[in-house]
Amino acid sequence: MIAVSEAFLLAEKLGLDAQKLFDISSKSSGQCWSMTSYCPVPGPVPNSPANRDYAPGFTAAMMLKDLKLSQEAAKSAGAITPLGAGATAVYERFVASGEAGRDFSGIIRYLRGE
């Protein structure tokens, strides 16, 4: 979700239309569940929480819990997971900012500085 959100934020900064990015990415190597089922920007996916002010389906607190569990598992297995560690840190800040009950796709608003 963080990577998909970053892609949409980059598109915004470059003046690219979110729908065009969705149309291209959802049919190429950028295609993933976070893009096609839970798109973090309003519009492209009608049932996405982005179209409901990020009302929770799966909260940021639940995502953080799962990320922490994944980091514990990685540590116990001796696995190196820098992307997982980074995602955990980002969601820790998002939750600490008061957004624990918001949908995890609302991370785009945090990354945007809202």
C-alpha positions as a Python dict, from the first residue, in 0.01 Angstrom:
ca = {
    (1, 'M'): (0, 0, 0),
    (2, 'I'): (287, 234, 75),
    (3, 'A'): (445, 172, -267),
    (4, 'V'): (114, 221, -449),
    (5, 'S'): (52, 540, -250),
    (6, 'E'): (398, 667, -339),
    (7, 'A'): (329, 603, -706),
    (8, 'F'): (9, 810, -693),
    (9, 'L'): (185, 1087, -501),
    (10, 'L'): (463, 1098, -759),
    (11, 'A'): (200, 1115, -1034),
    (12, 'E'): (35, 1408, -853),
    (13, 'K'): (367, 1592, -827),
    (14, 'L'): (433, 1531, -1197),
    (15, 'G'): (86, 1650, -1294),
    (16, 'L'): (-29, 1309, -1413),
    (17, 'D'): (-394, 1210, -1386),
    (18, 'A'): (-465, 946, -1118),
    (19, 'Q'): (-706, 760, -1346),
    (20, 'K'): (-445, 738, -1623),
    (21, 'L'): (-187, 604, -1378),
    (22, 'F'): (-440, 349, -1257),
    (23, 'D'): (-533, 246, -1613),
    (24, 'I'): (-169, 188, -1706),
    (25, 'S'): (-42, 40, -1379),
    (26, 'S'): (-334, -193, -1323),
    (27, 'K'): (-256, -365, -1654),
    (28, 'S'): (122, -381, -1621),
    (29, 'S'): (390, -476, -1369),
    (30, 'G'): (235, -232, -1119),
    (31, 'Q'): (-78, -446, -1096),
    (32, 'C'): (-141, -564, -742),
    (33, 'W'): (-426, -598, -495),
    (34, 'S'): (-351, -259, -337),
    (35, 'M'): (-386, -98, -679),
    (36, 'T'): (-687, -279, -824),
    (37, 'S'): (-900, -360, -519),
    (38, 'Y'): (-810, -98, -259),
    (39, 'C'): (-676, 194, -462),
    (40, 'P'): (-564, 468, -218),
    (41, 'V'): (-699, 757, -426),
    (42, 'P'): (-1067, 836, -479),
    (43, 'G'): (-1214, 745, -815),
    (44, 'P'): (-1055, 449, -992),
    (45, 'V'): (-1196, 174, -765),
    (46, 'P'): (-1553, 262, -658),
    (47, 'N'): (-1558, 37, -349),
    (48, 'S'): (-1221, 158, -219),
    (49, 'P'): (-1211, 322, 127),
    (50, 'A'): (-1060, 627, -47),
    (51, 'N'): (-1410, 699, -175),
    (52, 'R'): (-1543, 698, 185),
    (53, 'D'): (-1287, 931, 348),
    (54, 'Y'): (-1082, 623, 441),
    (55, 'A'): (-1347, 475, 668),
    (56, 'P'): (-1191, 155, 796),
    (57, 'G'): (-1222, -184, 645),
    (58, 'F'): (-880, -288, 777),
    (59, 'T'): (-747, -30, 1020),
    (60, 'A'): (-400, 117, 1033),
    (61, 'A'): (-367, -29, 1385),
    (62, 'M'): (-439, -378, 1250),
    (63, 'M'): (-184, -330, 972),
    (64, 'L'): (75, -218, 1225),
    (65, 'K'): (1, -522, 1442),
    (66, 'D'): (53, -753, 1144),
    (67, 'L'): (370, -574, 1037),
    (68, 'K'): (512, -606, 1387),
    (69, 'L'): (429, -977, 1387),
    (70, 'S'): (605, -1016, 1054),
    (71, 'Q'): (913, -842, 1193),
    (72, 'E'): (914, -1070, 1498),
    (73, 'A'): (891, -1374, 1270),
    (74, 'A'): (1169, -1243, 1049),
    (75, 'K'): (1392, -1181, 1350),
    (76, 'S'): (1329, -1528, 1492),
    (77, 'A'): (1406, -1685, 1154),
    (78, 'G'): (1714, -1475, 1094),
    (79, 'A'): (1559, -1320, 783),
    (80, 'I'): (1655, -973, 667),
    (81, 'T'): (1346, -770, 573),
    (82, 'P'): (1442, -404, 522),
    (83, 'L'): (1125, -318, 332),
    (84, 'G'): (912, -476, 602),
    (85, 'A'): (1103, -284, 868),
    (86, 'G'): (1056, 38, 675),
    (87, 'A'): (683, -23, 630),
    (88, 'T'): (653, -94, 1002),
    (89, 'A'): (821, 237, 1083),
    (90, 'V'): (593, 430, 847),
    (91, 'Y'): (278, 273, 993),
    (92, 'E'): (408, 335, 1347),
    (93, 'R'): (427, 707, 1268),
    (94, 'F'): (84, 702, 1098),
    (95, 'V'): (-77, 533, 1399),
    (96, 'A'): (107, 763, 1643),
    (97, 'S'): (-30, 1063, 1453),
    (98, 'G'): (-381, 967, 1567),
    (99, 'E'): (-489, 759, 1267),
    (100, 'A'): (-504, 413, 1430),
    (101, 'G'): (-873, 377, 1346),
    (102, 'R'): (-848, 499, 988),
    (103, 'D'): (-826, 251, 701),
    (104, 'F'): (-469, 145, 631),
    (105, 'S'): (-500, 285, 277),
    (106, 'G'): (-524, 630, 436),
    (107, 'I'): (-145, 610, 459),
    (108, 'I'): (-146, 815, 138),
    (109, 'R'): (-278, 1113, 333),
    (110, 'Y'): (2, 1073, 586),
    (111, 'L'): (263, 1053, 309),
    (112, 'R'): (106, 1359, 150),
    (113, 'G'): (151, 1546, 479),
    (114, 'E'): (-219, 1585, 553),
}
